[in-house]
Amino acid sequence: MSEMSPVSSRAPADPSDAQFATDVQYYLMQQPRQLPSRYFYDALGSSLFEAICRLPWYRVTRAETRLLAAHGREIFDAFGRGVDTVVELGGGNGQKLMTLVQAGRRPASRLELRLIDVSASALASSARALSVLDGVHVVTYEASYEAGLAEVRAARAGSGRTLTLFLGSNIGNFDPPGAGAFLRGIRAALARDDGLLIGTDLVKPERALLLAYDDPLGVTAAFNRNLLVRINRELGGDFDVNAFSHRAVWNAGASRVEMHLVSRGRQHVTVPAATLDFEIEDGESIWTESSYKYDPEGSVRMLEATGFRLVDQWIDVEDGFALTLAEAV
Ligand code: AVI
């Protein structure tokens, strides 16, 4: 298998129709065939992902929320001069940011919350949820992470520090070079001493990893297959969605869970808007996602290699998850 992960080369970008068509055309013609995982998140895909986060076998969200609630005060207190702005990249429904602010902020302090996401609906619902907090001013940026961070930097006014959040082990959907480039991009948008809090899912026994990505209720399988539904709807494709099996594989050498859609039988597929017309063989797979798993030291090394210094780290041993707080050097 090629070492180029489906999400390797780009940070999540504005998934306009033209870009979607171009990416589908390019990645489906790679060997092995691939599709970028950022396209999972149409309206149905986002709802399926929220359902995944509630599954007993997918523990990332619960473990991270517990850590944020338990250590929120330490996270804010780590910045002596005070955090006056929190930026969240791709925060989904805003619940984790809510947990952090409620647990960590000193009463009566004012806080700017800047939310960056490509999804207008995610921004609207998280802004609504967060605006009930006292002393908080919410600004949303419907933009790619890079463009949003540049805007946040340009709008910077106060003398306080900024804390940027990249939670949910979203960093794990980049391959290692992509993750490095992404973190360096965040660093370039920050001032010295600003903070970065990242959540990383840790390596754990294979059985637990596979249950998390191939759950007995089939929600993750639906999340994966929905990518074909989306291609059919938006690009006029004729994928026979039932003729693809969901497969999750633990690739220990690369420290990642891979998700694939495996063709049951030889099939002819056309996707007119992506000018595609091809045969897929029986058993051939489309690689749709990589989810890298870390060890605590590896998370720190990744930050130190990209312009940050470790401040503190908290680990949920039960579910194997780390929150790492670093500051820009
Ligand atoms: C969003 N991302 C961190 C999730 C993950 O664990 O890689 C997406 C996901 N894929 C399958 N289940 C959840």
Residues whose N, C-alpha, C, O or C-beta is under 5 A from the ligand:
A	BS01	AVI	I52 G168 S169 N170 A212 S291
